[in-house]
Structure formats: C-alpha cells, structure tokens
Amino acid sequence: MLVVLTLAALPVQLVAHRRGWRLAATLPVWWHRRALAALGVRVRVVGAPCRDRPLLVTPNHVSWLDINLIGSLMPLSFVAKSEVAGWPLFGLFAKLQRTVFVDRTRRTDTARVNGEIAQRLASGDAMVLFPEGTSSDGTHVLPFRSALIGAARAAMVEGGHDRVWVQPLAIVLKRLDGLPLGRAERPRLAWYGDTDMFPHLIGTILLGPVDIDLVWGEPIPFDETTDRKLITRALEREVRRLVSAGIAGREPLRPGLPGAAAPTGLSKRPAVAGQAAGILPAP
C-alpha cells in the first residue's frame, strides 16, 4: 500500500515543488497520514499548534517515524542533518518537503542554516527543528542545543516581525498491540545510537499496531529581549515534562496549573518575554 501511494504521489509532488504550487505544501501531509495508516501507527494529538506566524516547533527526537508523525499534522518543513540528503528515497522525500540541511561537523555552517531558516520563518513557513541533535531511546529527552534557536531572532530581522513563536512538542511512545510500552520495549520503536536504519524499518513494519501521542506545549514568544540559551532550557524542561507525563499515563498539565513547570527568566530585561503567553509568572 505504501509503495503504491508513493508511486502515485511522487511525480505530482515533483511537479508541484518545481512550479511552486500550494499543493507542494499540502500533499506531504496527505502522504504522511496514509503512510502512518499503512504502517499501523495510530496517533493521538493533545493540544494544538500555534496559529500565529512565524512559528518554530521544537520536538524531542525518537525515530525516523518522527518525520511522518509531525508531517501529518500540518504543512511544515524540517531542519535535518546533511547526511539525510544522501539517504536513498528518504533523502528525496526530505528535499521535496523543502528540508533545510545542516552540516553538524562544520561550525561555520550554523550561520548559513540560521539565515535560511530565518528566511523561511519570515515568509510564513512553520519550521521543525530537533534541538537534541540526535534521536533518543524514547524514554529520555537529551539536552537541547541552543545554536539553531538563534534563527528565531534572525527571522525577526529578516521579516520585520516583533516576535517569533517557539512551541515545544512531545513525542510519546505509548502502546504496542494495545499494551503499554515499557522501558525495555520502547527501543523496538525508537531508532537511535548505531542501529541500522533499514533493518529497523523492516522491524517496525512487522510490528503490530502502535499508539503514539503528540503533545503540544504552550508556545513561547521569542522577541528581541529573549535570551537564546534560557529559552532553549525552558523548551527542554517542558518537552521532558510532557514526555514524562505521557509515559506515566498522566494527562499533561498546562503550564500555570498546580504541578506544572513554568519557565522563568527568559528575557534579558525584567519584562519577561513569556508573560504575554501566560506561561510565565509576573515579576
């Protein structure tokens, strides 16, 4: 089924991408949803993406499935490591979704990538950046890196915006064959470390039905006063909180409610940037 869908959609996407049709943004959403159905992946979405633009989404990274999961939500593009561009078939898919590729081995490449992300954000595209820089085992959230978050500030300059919205998103592996996934079973779905991609792909296809939650956190405004490193830590804490709550079977509490973590001190000035979103306490 997946092969037939791909053969039908690929030439259409090639033409739409080259001619700049709006279909080039919406057809991948259609394909990702049907790919998940063909793979037996059932998705539950908690919360909603921010409607305002520019928007930078910062999820945790668990598997190659993350692209299908997030790509099924709405039109958007990804920031990916440069090696992905050379992968058979997947590299072509990434290019057709207007992915921005970054060479993590070259520190000087960050400025180029930030500029490209800024242009895309300023033009109204929603961009997805995996701040961990690599995938995890599905149980833990790795430290977020702040370098590419700086593209948010560049987008304000590029597009003349007074703020950019940055929104955390948690990917939570929940059930396999209707049974809760424990710590020992999550690596069967998570693709991380030195695991070869294609054997893992085949293994995932042969698994039974899989249930995965996508949990949106509250969007945080990034303006000229926001400290890049502080907002990165706040995003990391929120994604980790949402993943932990999902694994434990608890519905995530919205920031500001009892028991929910609230990022503080994101601004370089006493007027904290996040207060406008209602997720930060007043000074």
Secondary structure, DSSP 8 states (H G I E B T S, - for coil): -HHHHHHHHHHHHHHHHHHT-THHHHHHHHHHHHHHHHHTEEEEEES----SSSEEEEE----THHHHHHHTTSS-EEEEEGGGGGSTTHHHHHHHTT-EEE-TT-TTHHHHHHHHHHHHHHTT-EEEE-TTSS---SS-------GGGGHHHHHHHHHT-S-EEEEEEEEEEEEETTEE--TTTGGGT---TT--HHHHHHHHHHS--EEEEEEE---EEE-TTB-HHHHHHHHHHHHHHHHHHHHTT-----TTSTT-------BSSSS-GGGGGT-S---
